[in-house]
Amino acid sequence: MTYKFKLSKWQLFAWSTGLILSAPLFFLLFESLQGNSEVFSHLWDTVLWDYITNTVLLVLGVCVLSCAIALPLGWLTAYCSFPGKKQFEWALMLPLAMPTYIIAYVYTDLLDYAGPVQIALRKWFGWQSPSDYCFFDIRTLPGAIVMIALVLYPYLFLIFKTALREQSFKLVQASQLMGLSPKQSFFKVSLVLSRGAIVAALALISMETMADFATVSYFAVSTLTTAVYDTWFGYYSLTAAAKISGVMLLLLFLALMAERFSRRNQAVFERQSSVNSESLYVLKGKSAWLATAFCGFILLIAFLIPIAVLVNYAITYFDKAWNIEFFSYAWQSLKVAGIVSVITITLSIFVVFYQRVAKQTYPLIPGRLASTGYALPGTVLAIAVLLPLTLLENTINEALEPYNLDIGLLLTGSIFTIIIAYIVRFYAIAHGAIESSFLRISPSLDMASQSMGKSQGQTLRLIHLPLLRRGLLTAALLVFIECMKELPAALLLRPFNFESLATHVFQYVSDEQLELASISALFIVIVGFIPLYFINRSMEQRS
């Protein structure tokens, strides 16, 4: 099937999309390679290595703790039968809807010296002052690791559980026949066969951890993400911030290259055709209740306690939290998220369709270029987007100067910048979801449409789009929720008259007054339930 004559318009659109959405990354790299910056040299000689060390320790700590939580949970829900298993399969993904800075504030409020936990301990044991007892400080690097891991472990849990169910149960059953215990089978069979999926999930968790700004900022943990923010707003040096961003990109690149290198000679070819509805291990007695207790404990600390605290805040401070500001910020957040969702879905449809109708290898390049923005942390993304937009704005103003015209800060001083930044960052989510949906459509439908004299555009409109409805909805919801939760880019790029729910909540968190924004925080969490519900329904239907 060839569309040699008509391919040019799809090709032009796809390559234009790829080049435009990847342009901020190239501008950032170019800016980071510019001449010496006094601010950057000063940071390099003083604190930058501490920032790098904290960032590496944070990423490693979150990855290790996520493994300790998610791998047992994934194995239990995929292979074992125990009380509450069906409920835990979907409930353990709920922490993804909780922004990290919210859970960080909740536990800080609970565990601080003036919090209810330490007050109760002093009352029970008769302690009078901090010198009478020792209690850990949550606002530290280990505390940040725990808070972030409690929110991000579901990525690994979901991917590992799916990988286990796609493995052939015969291999695990064979290990049983060879006398391996469930523990030995877990380490010697399940983990080995799922290594690729685990590493891929950890790479995603690493990127999300490095991108986190709110939690480390609230806990006063200096990382490269906070360094970019402080350099920009403290020293007003965009070049120095770009150089620090370049260091972050280098660390990300090295991590991804190490992941690829570690799997260079590995391949797994056997997959079962359908998910086995029977459990390999039926847990009984003490083992069954220990499994239930472990799952329940993780769900309790990662979701139930924070959501209960937010609900209590919302009820107690309802009169102050339910105000015109909430509706104004909610509308602005919904508006931006809706615009970005529509644009990213539209771009993704055309780029992925180009990949489908062009039967060569190079059509994959535009989509890969356009998806590079997802690897950029929010603070880095803000600088990357601001660089080309500032250049474009200055160029337009210079061109209009002979005519006594000036667009001012029309691009960089409006929500246009935030919309562009969100599109660059979240395009990859829409592209991945739509690409996987396109792959499930048989090429024979394209051939049948061509034989009936339909053009490419008619084939897309009449055949593909109706079949892509579920995938488009999932992609739109995922992008929408990510836009609602995005904080660093919004903090750095928002104009003076713009406030999103995320920035609104974070401002109150920073002022130790989350109670006054509790309804806004609950709204973000509740909206986050929507894609999790659809993902769970999709998995159940596949099963």
Disulfide bonds with the S-S distance in Angstrom:
none
